[in-house]
Each structure stands twice: as structure tokens, then as C-alpha cells.
């Protein structure tokens, strides 16, 4: 089976399927502080949809929307927070403390 030729991090398809209602639902959930999980097969338009959602936040200087290609190599919560901080240009000079469960 041949690999998927679409390279989501590089290709920018000219034809976009408008999903205004779905984009609006996702945007609303994110603005309420909710997490959104997007699941679909290869080539189904997940990356295009994410870029459409990301564009809704583009003109807001205090809001950033990131598309993270995957978890960091070290799959810990601390590594994930540090990866996001790095991607937001916040640096990694802070300490993340995770409270222990009782």
C-alpha cells in the first residue's frame, strides 16, 4: 500500500471545504476552556479543519492557537507543558509542579 502523499505540515490545498458550523462549534468550545478531540481517517480534512479553527483566533493578540503534530518524545505531563510553552515562545525556564495524588 502506498503512503499518503499529503504532507499536512507543508501542503496548503487550494480547495477548502467550508465547515462554518463545525468550525464555530469547535471555536465556541475552545473559548469556554473545553478540550476538543478530533478523530478521523487519513485524508479526511482534519488538518484543514484545524487551520480553519486556528484562523478564527489569528486577529486576537492575546490568544494563540497551536497545531501540535504530536506529543513530545518524553510522554510526561511536564514534557507536554514545556513543549507547548516552547511553541508559544514562553521559554522553558519555569518549573512545572504536579501535585501528588493522595
Long-range contacts (C-beta under 8 A, 24 or more apart in sequence): 4-42, 4-43, 6-42, 6-43, 8-47, 9-69, 13-48, 16-48, 16-52, 17-45, 17-48, 19-49, 19-52, 22-49, 23-49, 23-52, 23-53, 23-56, 26-53, 27-53, 27-56, 27-57, 30-65, 64-88
